[in-house]
Amino acid sequence: MKFLKIFFFVATIVFSNTIFAQELEVKPPKNIGTVQVFNPSKNDNTPIIRLNSNETLLFLFDDLDAGYKRYNYKIEHRNADWSESGIFQSEFLVGINSDYVRTHKNSFNTYKRYTNYQIQFPNRDMNVKLGGNYLLKVFLNDENNPVFTKRFAVYEGNVDVGMSSSRFINPRVKDLNQKIQTVVSSGYQNFTETPDGAKLFIMKNNNWNEHITDLSPDFTRTNQLTYNNVDWTFEGGAEYNWFDTKNLDVPGLTTERNFRKDSVYHTVLRVDFPKYNLPYDDFGDVNGNFYIRSNRYGNEYLAASEADYTWVYFALDAFEDQNGLYVPYVVGAFNNWEISEASKLKFNKDSQLWENEYFLKQGYYNYQYVVVNTKTKRVEPSYVSGSFWQTENMYQGLFYYRPWGGRYDILMGYGEVNTRN
């Protein structure tokens, strides 16, 4: 049950929009679209790379106002709990401490005009020399007033993080049905020197908000920590819903229709419905991720500046809000799993459906419906679609350690496991 408390606490922070959440996760304004962290080595949105390797991250975003603006960026070092570490830039940074976004391109042959910006990290002018959590800030003139922020991490790789998953059965809490076991090993680090210095953070499907942490290891050896407690348990959830807008001339399998109005595309998705009371439905997904694509061009990499935008209309039928007790939201990597007014579904008395719309770039998208309990303020991710132990998920383990006398947390190791492996 500790997972429930920890995850729901984090979700409540995002939902209540506290000062800390605002500082860490600055939501982009309406003119900024398709904020993306892309990991070329993994071909997905995994925001984690290894220190002193050939791995890079691409941070991409569009300015829907179109026309060039001088966007700047900088990075900040953070502790394991994302609090400010307070260390000097010279302690973690190599090169300059801020720069302007050098790669940009205006959209081409699109109804919606925009300018695409890209940041590669690390680059020839900026790198880091410490493993840890980092915050990317993008701003125009004032770094203390960022346009948006994105989280990422760099690990040193000097410890091994071995992970495995298994089915978990608890008739009292049936939604908690995927258990994660983790073994952290090191050839040189003595973990008994600073027992409280070790912190293991496990998140699900690249979603920083859905995680468990701050639990003690079950077995401690000089160079090895074993985490095998029943508290390391997640809701398996269900496979993500999906839609495909690569081709806006014809509807995809989950699309009702596409049309163009007022010089912009519109995509109406087929109506979804709750599946919590149905058997497990096994179909492929990309674990909440999204990919920008357009089939108009032979080279898919041109999609960053040549894919168009479309209004995507979501609709949920037969949803039981229990007289206002549960409020539904549509989330995924496309909106950073954000619980906000923008992601809330609203009831349409005419259609008798719960609806929402997002202005999204062409591509392949995963999404899911979650609810917030208005009494407990807790996010319940399985209320609409159910939770099944068979669901394919990726879990990622980040191991932090603060040596004796250390002033900040070091991300020493990273591991991951897929529940189908």
C-alpha positions in Angstrom: 0.0 0.0 0.0 3.0 2.3 0.3 3.0 2.6 -3.5 -0.5 3.9 -3.5 0.4 6.6 -1.0 3.6 7.6 -2.7 2.2 7.7 -6.3 -1.0 9.4 -5.3 1.0 12.0 -3.3 3.0 12.9 -6.4 -0.2 13.0 -8.5 -1.8 15.3 -6.0 1.1 17.7 -6.3 0.6 18.0 -10.0 -3.2 18.2 -9.7 -3.1 20.9 -6.9 -0.5 22.9 -8.8 1.6 23.7 -5.8 4.6 26.1 -5.9 7.1 23.3 -6.0 5.3 21.7 -9.0 5.2 25.0 -10.8 8.9 25.5 -10.3 9.9 22.0 -11.4 7.3 21.4 -14.2 6.7 24.7 -15.9 3.9 24.1 -18.4 4.5 25.6 -21.8 2.1 28.4 -23.0 -0.5 27.9 -25.7 1.9 29.0 -28.5 4.3 26.1 -27.7 3.4 22.7 -29.1 4.8 19.2 -29.3 7.4 19.4 -26.5 9.3 16.2 -26.9 12.3 14.5 -25.4 13.6 12.0 -28.0 16.2 9.4 -27.3 17.8 8.3 -30.6 19.6 5.3 -29.1 16.3 3.8 -27.8 14.0 5.4 -30.4 11.5 6.6 -27.8 11.1 9.2 -25.1 13.3 7.7 -22.4 14.9 10.8 -20.9 18.0 9.0 -19.5 21.5 8.6 -21.0 24.8 7.4 -19.8 27.6 9.7 -18.8 30.7 9.9 -21.2 29.0 7.8 -23.9 27.8 8.4 -27.4 24.2 8.7 -26.2 22.4 11.9 -26.8 19.0 13.4 -26.1 17.0 15.6 -28.5 14.7 18.2 -27.0 12.2 19.4 -29.6 9.4 21.9 -29.6 7.3 24.1 -32.0 6.4 27.7 -31.7 2.9 28.0 -33.2 3.3 31.8 -33.6 5.8 31.0 -36.4 8.8 33.2 -37.2 12.1 33.1 -35.4 12.5 33.9 -31.7 15.8 33.7 -29.8 15.1 30.9 -27.4 17.8 30.2 -24.8 18.4 27.2 -22.6 20.3 26.1 -19.5 20.4 23.1 -17.3 20.3 22.7 -13.5 21.6 19.9 -11.3 19.0 18.3 -8.9 19.0 15.8 -6.1 17.3 12.4 -6.2 14.0 14.0 -5.0 14.3 16.8 -7.5 15.1 19.4 -4.9 17.8 21.9 -5.8 21.3 20.6 -5.1 22.8 24.0 -4.7 26.2 23.0 -6.0 28.3 25.3 -8.2 28.0 25.0 -12.0 31.7 24.3 -12.2 31.1 21.1 -10.1 28.7 19.5 -12.6 29.0 21.5 -15.9 31.5 21.3 -18.7 31.5 24.2 -21.1 29.1 27.2 -21.1 26.3 27.5 -18.6 23.6 28.7 -21.1 23.2 29.0 -24.9 20.6 29.9 -27.5 18.8 27.3 -29.5 20.8 27.1 -32.7 18.8 24.6 -34.7 15.4 25.8 -36.0 13.4 25.5 -39.2 10.1 27.0 -40.4 7.3 24.6 -41.3 7.0 23.7 -45.0 3.8 22.9 -46.9 1.6 22.9 -43.9 -1.7 24.6 -43.2 -0.6 25.5 -39.7 2.5 27.6 -39.8 5.1 27.0 -37.0 8.8 27.1 -36.3 10.5 23.9 -35.1 13.3 24.2 -32.6 15.8 21.4 -31.6 18.4 21.1 -28.8 20.9 18.2 -28.8 22.4 17.4 -25.4 25.2 16.9 -24.8 26.7 19.1 -27.5 30.1 20.6 -28.3 29.4 23.6 -26.1 27.7 22.0 -23.1 28.1 18.7 -21.2 28.0 17.4 -17.7 30.5 15.6 -15.6 28.3 14.2 -12.8 25.6 11.6 -12.9 22.3 12.9 -11.5 18.9 14.5 -12.2 18.9 17.5 -14.4 16.3 20.1 -15.4 16.3 21.8 -18.8 15.0 25.3 -18.8 14.0 27.0 -22.0 13.5 30.8 -21.8 13.4 33.9 -23.9 15.0 36.7 -21.8 14.8 35.8 -18.1 16.1 32.4 -17.0 14.0 32.8 -13.8 10.9 32.9 -16.0 11.2 29.9 -18.2 8.8 29.2 -21.1 8.9 25.5 -20.1 11.0 22.9 -18.3 11.8 19.2 -19.0 13.3 16.6 -16.7 16.1 14.2 -17.7 18.8 12.2 -16.0 22.4 11.1 -16.7 23.8 8.0 -15.0 27.4 7.1 -14.4 27.1 3.4 -14.9 29.5 2.3 -12.1 26.9 0.1 -10.4 24.6 -2.6 -11.9 20.9 -2.3 -11.5 19.3 -5.7 -12.2 15.5 -5.8 -12.4 12.9 -8.4 -12.8 9.1 -8.4 -12.8 6.5 -11.0 -11.7 2.8 -11.4 -11.2 1.5 -10.3 -7.8 -1.8 -11.5 -6.3 -3.5 -9.7 -3.5 -7.3 -10.3 -3.3 -7.7 -7.2 -1.1 -6.0 -4.9 -3.6 -6.6 -6.5 -6.9 -5.3 -3.6 -9.0 -1.8 -3.9 -7.6 -0.7 -6.9 -9.7 2.9 -6.3 -11.0 5.8 -6.7 -8.6 9.3 -5.4 -9.3 12.4 -7.0 -7.8 15.8 -5.1 -8.0 19.3 -6.0 -7.1 22.0 -3.2 -7.0 25.6 -4.4 -7.2 28.9 -2.6 -7.2 32.5 -3.8 -7.5 33.9 -1.0 -5.4 31.2 0.9 -3.4 30.7 -0.1 0.2 27.0 0.5 0.7 27.3 -0.1 4.5 29.4 3.0 5.0 26.4 5.3 4.5 23.3 3.1 4.7 21.0 6.1 4.4 22.8 7.3 1.3 21.2 4.8 -1.1 18.0 5.7 -2.9 16.3 3.6 -5.5 13.7 5.2 -7.7 11.5 3.1 -10.0 9.2 4.6 -12.5 6.8 3.2 -15.0 6.9 3.8 -18.8 9.0 7.0 -18.6 6.4 8.7 -16.5 8.2 10.6 -13.7 4.9 11.0 -11.8 4.2 7.3 -11.6 6.8 5.9 -9.3 7.8 4.3 -6.0 10.8 5.3 -4.0 12.2 5.8 -0.4 11.8 2.1 0.6 14.6 0.4 2.4 16.4 -2.7 0.9 15.4 -6.1 2.3 18.9 -7.4 2.3 22.1 -5.4 2.6 25.6 -6.7 1.8 28.8 -4.7 1.5 28.6 -4.3 -2.3 25.0 -5.4 -2.9 21.5 -4.2 -2.1 18.4 -6.3 -2.7 14.9 -4.9 -3.0 12.2 -7.6 -2.9 9.5 -6.2 -0.7 5.8 -6.5 -1.6 5.6 -2.7 -1.4 7.5 -2.6 -4.8 4.2 -3.2 -6.5 2.4 -1.3 -9.3 -0.9 -1.4 -11.0 -0.4 -3.2 -14.3 -3.1 -1.1 -15.9 -4.3 -1.8 -19.4 -2.7 -1.4 -22.8 -2.9 2.2 -24.0 -5.4 3.5 -26.5 -4.0 4.8 -29.7 -4.6 6.9 -32.8 -2.7 7.5 -36.0 -2.7 10.8 -37.9 0.2 10.2 -40.3 -2.3 10.4 -43.1 -4.9 13.1 -42.7 -6.6 12.4 -46.0 -8.1 9.1 -44.8 -9.1 8.0 -41.3 -7.1 5.5 -39.4 -8.5 2.4 -37.6 -9.4 4.3 -34.5 -10.5 7.5 -36.3 -14.1 8.3 -37.1 -13.3 10.9 -39.7 -10.8 13.6 -40.8 -11.8 17.0 -42.3 -10.5 20.4 -42.9 -12.2 23.5 -41.6 -11.0 27.1 -41.2 -7.7 26.2 -42.9 -6.8 23.6 -40.3 -7.3 19.8 -40.0 -9.7 18.1 -37.5 -9.6 14.5 -36.4 -12.6 12.9 -34.7 -11.6 9.7 -32.8 -13.9 6.8 -32.4 -15.7 6.9 -29.0 -14.0 5.0 -26.2 -15.7 3.2 -23.4 -14.7 1.8 -20.0 -13.1 -1.6 -20.0 -12.5 -2.3 -16.3 -15.1 -5.0 -16.3 -13.9 -6.7 -19.5 -11.2 -9.4 -20.0 -7.6 -8.3 -20.7 -7.3 -7.1 -24.3 -3.8 -7.8 -25.7 -2.8 -5.3 -28.5 0.4 -3.6 -29.2 1.2 -0.1 -27.8 4.2 2.1 -27.2 3.7 2.5 -23.5 2.2 5.9 -23.7 4.8 7.3 -26.1 4.2 9.3 -29.3 6.0 9.6 -32.6 5.8 12.5 -35.0 5.3 11.1 -38.5 3.8 12.1 -41.8 3.4 9.8 -44.8 3.5 12.6 -47.3 7.3 12.4 -47.5 9.6 9.5 -48.1 12.0 10.7 -45.4 10.2 10.5 -42.0 12.8 12.7 -40.3 11.4 15.7 -42.3 8.3 15.4 -40.2 9.7 17.7 -37.5 9.1 20.7 -39.8 6.8 19.2 -42.5 4.1 17.4 -40.4 0.9 19.4 -40.0 -1.3 20.0 -37.0 -4.8 18.8 -36.4 -7.5 19.2 -33.7 -7.9 15.8 -32.1 -11.3 15.1 -30.5 -11.5 12.6 -27.6 -14.8 11.1 -26.4 -15.6 8.7 -23.6 -19.0 7.0 -23.3 -20.7 5.2 -20.4 -18.4 6.8 -17.8 -19.8 6.7 -14.3 -18.7 9.8 -12.4 -20.5 8.7 -9.2 -22.3 12.1 -8.8 -19.1 14.1 -9.3 -16.9 11.9 -7.2 -14.6 11.0 -10.1 -13.3 13.5 -12.7 -11.9 12.0 -15.9 -8.7 13.2 -17.7 -6.9 12.1 -20.9 -3.2 11.7 -20.5 -0.1 10.4 -22.1 3.4 11.4 -23.0 1.9 13.9 -25.5 0.8 16.1 -22.6 3.4 14.9 -20.0 0.6 12.9 -18.2 -0.6 16.2 -16.9 -3.6 16.4 -14.6 -4.9 19.9 -15.4 -7.8 21.8 -16.7 -6.5 21.3 -20.2 -6.6 17.5 -19.9 -10.0 17.3 -18.1 -12.9 15.7 -20.0 -16.2 17.7 -19.9 -19.7 16.2 -20.2 -21.5 17.2 -23.3 -25.3 17.2 -22.7 -26.1 17.0 -26.4 -23.9 14.0 -27.2 -24.1 12.5 -23.7 -20.3 12.0 -24.0 -17.3 13.1 -21.9 -15.1 15.1 -24.4 -11.9 16.9 -24.8 -9.7 18.2 -27.7 -6.0 18.8 -28.2 -4.2 20.5 -31.1 -1.6 17.9 -32.0 1.0 17.3 -34.6 0.7 14.5 -37.1 2.0 11.1 -35.8 1.2 8.0 -33.8 0.0 8.6 -30.3 -0.8 6.6 -27.2 -3.2 7.8 -24.5 -5.2 6.7 -21.6 -8.1 7.9 -19.3 -7.5 8.4 -15.6 -9.7 9.8 -12.9 -9.2 12.0 -9.9 -11.1 11.2 -6.7 -12.5 14.6 -5.6 -12.6 13.5 -2.0 -9.2 12.0 -1.6 -7.5 14.0 -4.4 -5.9 10.8 -5.5 -5.3 9.9 -9.2 -6.8 6.4 -10.0 -5.2 5.3 -13.3 -7.2 2.0 -13.6 -10.7 3.2 -12.8 -11.7 3.4 -16.5 -9.7 0.7 -18.2 -8.9 -1.7 -15.4 -5.7 -3.3 -14.2 -4.3 -6.6 -15.5 -1.2 -8.5 -14.6 -0.7 -9.4 -18.3 -0.3 -5.8 -19.4 3.0 -5.1 -21.1 4.9 -2.3 -19.3 8.4 -1.0 -19.0 9.8 -0.3 -15.5 13.0 1.7 -15.0 15.2 1.8 -12.0 17.5 4.7 -11.1 19.9 4.2 -8.2 21.2 7.2 -6.4 23.9 7.3 -3.7 25.3 10.1 -1.5 28.7 9.1 -0.1 29.7 10.0 3.5 30.1 13.7 3.7 28.6 14.3 0.2 26.5 17.4 -0.5 24.4 16.0 -3.4 23.0 12.7 -4.8 24.9 10.9 -7.6 22.9 8.8 -10.1 25.2 5.8 -10.2 23.2 3.2 -12.1 20.2 2.6 -14.3 18.3 -0.5 -15.3 15.0 -1.4 -16.9 12.8 -4.4 -17.4 9.9 -5.2 -19.7 7.1 -7.3 -18.1 7.1 -9.5 -21.2 10.8 -10.4 -20.9 
